[in-house]
Amino acid sequence: MNGFETYQETAVSTQSRGRLIVMLYDGAVRFLRQAIADIERCDYAAKGRHIAKAQDILFELNTVLDMERGGEIAQNLRSLYHFMHKHLTDANAQKDPQMIREVIGILEELNQGWRAITA
């Protein structure tokens, strides 16, 4: 492992859970913005890879939800994650940047809440 990889691993492992969620949301938004740019360039293979990376993040966020302790909030987040995942599947198939923008909007709104909590 090189120095940069060690730094990245240490940076992630020392973050609070809330900060990690913010980082995941940031990453998903970044990948989705790249997917929109890919559509504009007609690079559909890259679009698919970037959407898949965002979907992987949504899957991870969904997986770590504590449904017992999270109650209704966790249930609502799970529903949102499922909706966004399906919406991105449809956006990928239809090459629809507007559908991707809709998911970005949801992620940014959720991210604002997490940023407020972790500030």
C-alpha atoms as one frame of an Amber mdcrd trajectory, in Angstrom:
protein
   0.000   0.000   0.000   1.431   3.387  -0.948   1.363   6.503   1.231  -1.727
   7.987  -0.415  -3.720   4.755  -0.004  -2.669   4.593   3.651  -3.779   8.208
   4.144  -7.163   7.504   2.502  -7.745   4.404   4.619  -6.826   6.266   7.801
  -9.009   9.248   6.863 -12.038   7.028   6.324 -11.496   4.810   9.361 -11.246
   7.771  11.732 -14.402   9.579  10.557 -17.589   9.568  12.572 -20.478   7.534
  11.212 -22.373  10.707  10.288 -19.390  12.123   8.443 -18.986   8.853   6.536
 -22.607   9.087   5.411 -21.965  12.634   4.181 -18.940  11.355   2.257 -21.047
   8.597   0.694 -23.734  11.056  -0.378 -21.046  13.340  -1.814 -19.586  10.427
  -3.759 -22.948   9.349  -5.160 -23.714  12.900  -6.305 -20.270  13.172  -7.907
 -20.770   9.898  -9.821 -24.222  10.963 -10.980 -22.954  14.317 -12.228 -20.306
  12.416 -14.153 -23.047  10.183 -15.603 -24.908  13.258 -16.868 -21.717  14.516
 -18.508 -21.239  11.055 -20.006 -24.722  11.190 -21.551 -23.967  14.614 -23.019
 -20.800  13.145 -24.618 -22.688  10.012 -25.765 -20.284   7.882 -23.700 -22.897
   5.378 -22.603 -20.460   2.823 -21.229 -19.031   5.402 -18.807 -22.570   6.542
 -17.963 -23.443   3.006 -16.967 -20.327   2.653 -14.806 -20.961   5.938 -12.990
 -24.617   5.126 -12.350 -23.604   1.666 -11.087 -21.143   3.261  -8.649 -23.883
   5.543  -7.313 -26.203   2.542  -7.006 -23.499   0.672  -5.089 -23.376   3.561
  -2.629 -27.164   3.517  -2.253 -27.002  -0.238  -1.647 -24.386   0.276   1.071
 -26.395   3.070   2.713 -29.448   0.815   2.691 -27.501  -2.137   4.102 -26.242
  -0.270   7.160 -29.641   1.081   8.203 -30.519  -0.002  11.744 -34.172  -0.839
  11.246 -34.769  -1.656  14.920 -33.343   1.518  16.404 -34.091   3.741  13.410
 -37.822   3.169  13.416 -39.852   5.219  10.968 -36.854   7.285   9.837 -34.951
   4.142   8.827 -38.036   2.818   7.036 -38.419   6.093   5.138 -34.735   6.115
   4.183 -34.981   2.507   2.984 -37.947   3.461   0.795 -36.018   6.428  -0.612
 -32.933   4.331  -1.320 -35.056   1.735  -3.134 -36.829   4.459  -5.123 -33.540
   6.121  -6.112 -31.975   2.807  -7.106 -34.924   1.954  -9.365 -35.061   5.490
 -10.759 -31.379   5.246 -11.676 -31.959   1.872 -13.331 -34.656   3.496 -15.468
 -32.486   6.570 -16.124 -29.652   4.323 -17.238 -31.860   2.399 -19.655 -33.486
   5.564 -21.025 -30.282   7.658 -21.020 -32.317  10.334 -19.227 -30.260  13.044
 -17.482 -33.376  14.587 -15.914 -34.107  11.405 -13.994 -30.539  11.446 -12.725
 -30.956  15.099 -11.678 -34.043  14.107  -9.665 -31.990  11.575  -7.712 -29.226
  14.147  -7.211 -31.821  16.509  -5.736 -32.969  13.889  -3.228 -29.390  13.016
  -2.278 -28.453  16.661  -1.816 -31.464  17.255   0.423 -30.621  14.219   2.562
 -26.991  15.299   2.651 -27.923  18.753   3.967 -29.670  17.078   6.883 -26.661
  14.904   7.675 -24.325  17.887   7.376 -26.462  19.791   9.902 -26.365  16.863
  12.310 -22.583  16.371  12.038 -21.617  20.052  12.115
